[in-house]
Amino acid sequence: MFKRWIVAIVLTLTLAIAATIAIASGAHSDTSRMPSGTYQATIKNPASLKGVWRIKFHAGTDTDFLNANKVASGTYTISGTTITFAQAAGPPGAPETCRSPGKYTFRLPGKTLKFSKISDPCNSVRSELLSQRFIHVRDSMT
Protein backbone atom coordinates (compact mmCIF):
# COMPACT_ATOMS: atom_id res chain seq x y z
CA MET A 1 0.00 0.00 0.00
CA PHE A 2 2.80 2.40 0.88
CA LYS A 3 4.49 1.63 -2.47
CA ARG A 4 1.32 2.53 -4.40
CA TRP A 5 1.10 5.82 -2.53
CA ILE A 6 4.74 6.67 -3.38
CA VAL A 7 4.17 5.74 -7.04
CA ALA A 8 1.05 7.97 -7.15
CA ILE A 9 2.98 10.92 -5.68
CA VAL A 10 5.91 10.44 -8.07
CA LEU A 11 3.55 10.26 -11.06
CA THR A 12 1.66 13.36 -9.92
CA LEU A 13 4.89 15.33 -9.45
CA THR A 14 6.22 14.15 -12.82
CA LEU A 15 3.03 15.27 -14.57
CA ALA A 16 3.09 18.62 -12.75
CA ILE A 17 6.71 19.26 -13.79
CA ALA A 18 6.00 18.23 -17.40
CA ALA A 19 2.96 20.54 -17.52
CA THR A 20 4.99 23.44 -16.11
CA ILE A 21 7.71 22.93 -18.71
CA ALA A 22 5.15 22.72 -21.53
CA ILE A 23 3.43 25.92 -20.38
CA ALA A 24 6.75 27.75 -20.02
CA SER A 25 7.86 26.60 -23.48
CA GLY A 26 4.60 27.72 -25.02
CA ALA A 27 4.81 31.13 -23.36
CA HIS A 28 8.38 31.60 -24.56
CA SER A 29 7.59 30.75 -28.16
CA ASP A 30 4.58 33.09 -28.04
CA THR A 31 6.74 36.07 -27.08
CA SER A 32 9.37 35.35 -29.75
CA ARG A 33 7.07 35.16 -32.76
CA MET A 34 8.03 37.37 -35.68
CA PRO A 35 5.95 40.49 -36.18
CA SER A 36 3.65 40.15 -39.16
CA GLY A 37 0.78 42.35 -40.21
CA THR A 38 -0.12 45.79 -38.90
CA TYR A 39 0.46 47.21 -35.42
CA GLN A 40 -0.94 50.47 -34.07
CA ALA A 41 -0.04 52.93 -31.32
CA THR A 42 -1.72 56.22 -30.44
CA ILE A 43 0.88 58.77 -29.37
CA LYS A 44 0.00 61.90 -27.42
CA ASN A 45 3.52 63.10 -26.53
CA PRO A 46 5.86 64.36 -27.83
CA ALA A 47 3.83 66.73 -29.96
CA SER A 48 6.05 66.05 -32.98
CA LEU A 49 4.81 62.43 -33.04
CA LYS A 50 1.23 63.04 -31.96
CA GLY A 51 -1.30 60.89 -33.80
CA VAL A 52 -2.21 57.33 -34.68
CA TRP A 53 0.82 55.42 -35.93
CA ARG A 54 0.68 52.12 -37.77
CA ILE A 55 3.61 49.94 -38.74
CA LYS A 56 2.95 47.30 -41.35
CA PHE A 57 5.43 44.39 -41.48
CA HIS A 58 5.51 42.30 -44.64
CA ALA A 59 8.28 40.19 -46.18
CA GLY A 60 11.20 42.18 -44.78
CA THR A 61 9.65 45.59 -45.39
CA ASP A 62 8.14 47.88 -42.80
CA THR A 63 5.85 50.72 -43.82
CA ASP A 64 4.95 53.48 -41.37
CA PHE A 65 1.69 55.41 -41.43
CA LEU A 66 0.75 58.50 -39.41
CA ASN A 67 -2.98 59.25 -39.30
CA ALA A 68 -3.49 56.92 -42.30
CA ASN A 69 -0.85 58.68 -44.42
CA LYS A 70 2.25 56.76 -45.48
CA VAL A 71 5.26 58.58 -44.03
CA ALA A 72 8.11 56.10 -44.40
CA SER A 73 9.15 52.69 -45.59
CA GLY A 74 12.25 50.63 -45.02
CA THR A 75 13.65 47.16 -44.67
CA TYR A 76 14.36 44.98 -41.66
CA THR A 77 15.93 41.67 -40.79
CA ILE A 78 15.13 39.41 -37.85
CA SER A 79 17.41 37.05 -35.97
CA GLY A 80 15.72 35.37 -33.03
CA THR A 81 14.16 38.19 -31.04
CA THR A 82 16.40 40.89 -32.53
CA ILE A 83 15.14 43.11 -35.32
CA THR A 84 17.45 45.40 -37.27
CA PHE A 85 15.88 48.26 -39.19
CA ALA A 86 18.27 48.90 -42.07
CA GLN A 87 16.59 51.91 -43.63
CA ALA A 88 15.50 55.32 -42.55
CA ALA A 89 12.46 55.68 -40.31
CA GLY A 90 11.42 59.01 -41.68
CA PRO A 91 10.24 60.42 -44.97
CA PRO A 92 12.97 60.25 -47.64
CA GLY A 93 14.94 63.49 -47.72
CA ALA A 94 13.65 64.78 -44.39
CA PRO A 95 16.40 66.47 -42.36
CA GLU A 96 15.84 64.13 -39.39
CA THR A 97 16.07 61.01 -41.55
CA CYS A 98 18.78 58.70 -40.29
CA ARG A 99 20.59 56.38 -42.65
CA SER A 100 22.21 54.14 -40.01
CA PRO A 101 20.66 50.84 -38.94
CA GLY A 102 18.95 50.54 -35.58
CA LYS A 103 18.92 47.29 -33.62
CA TYR A 104 16.15 46.39 -31.16
CA THR A 105 14.86 43.35 -29.33
CA PHE A 106 11.17 42.71 -29.63
CA ARG A 107 8.53 40.85 -27.67
CA LEU A 108 5.19 39.80 -29.01
CA PRO A 109 3.06 38.50 -26.16
CA GLY A 110 -0.44 38.07 -27.55
CA LYS A 111 -1.28 41.04 -29.77
CA THR A 112 1.12 43.51 -28.11
CA LEU A 113 4.42 44.33 -29.84
CA LYS A 114 7.11 45.90 -27.66
CA PHE A 115 10.60 46.98 -28.69
CA SER A 116 13.70 47.62 -26.55
CA LYS A 117 16.63 49.48 -28.04
CA ILE A 118 19.93 47.61 -28.24
CA SER A 119 21.71 50.24 -30.33
CA ASP A 120 20.56 53.02 -32.59
CA PRO A 121 23.11 55.69 -33.44
CA CYS A 122 20.39 58.07 -34.53
CA ASN A 123 18.50 60.42 -32.26
CA SER A 124 15.52 59.95 -34.48
CA VAL A 125 11.82 59.44 -34.89
CA ARG A 126 12.51 55.70 -35.09
CA SER A 127 13.89 55.50 -31.56
CA GLU A 128 11.04 57.53 -30.08
CA LEU A 129 8.40 55.71 -32.10
CA LEU A 130 9.67 52.25 -31.15
CA SER A 131 9.56 53.13 -27.45
CA GLN A 132 5.76 52.89 -27.74
CA ARG A 133 3.60 49.80 -27.24
CA PHE A 134 1.92 48.61 -30.45
CA ILE A 135 -1.23 46.49 -30.71
CA HIS A 136 -1.94 44.15 -33.66
CA VAL A 137 -4.86 45.46 -35.72
CA ARG A 138 -6.71 44.34 -38.78
CA ASP A 139 -4.95 45.74 -41.83
CA SER A 140 -7.03 48.37 -43.56
CA MET A 141 -4.21 50.31 -45.24
CA THR A 142 -1.97 49.52 -48.16
Secondary structure, 3 states (H helix, E strand, C coil): CHHHHHHHHHHHHHHHHHHHHHHHHHHHHHHCCCCCEEEEEEECCCHHHCEEEEEEEECCEEEEEECCEEEEEEEEEEECCEEEECCCCCCCCCCCCCCCCEEEEEECCCCEEEEEEEECCCCCHHHHHCCCEEEEECCCCC
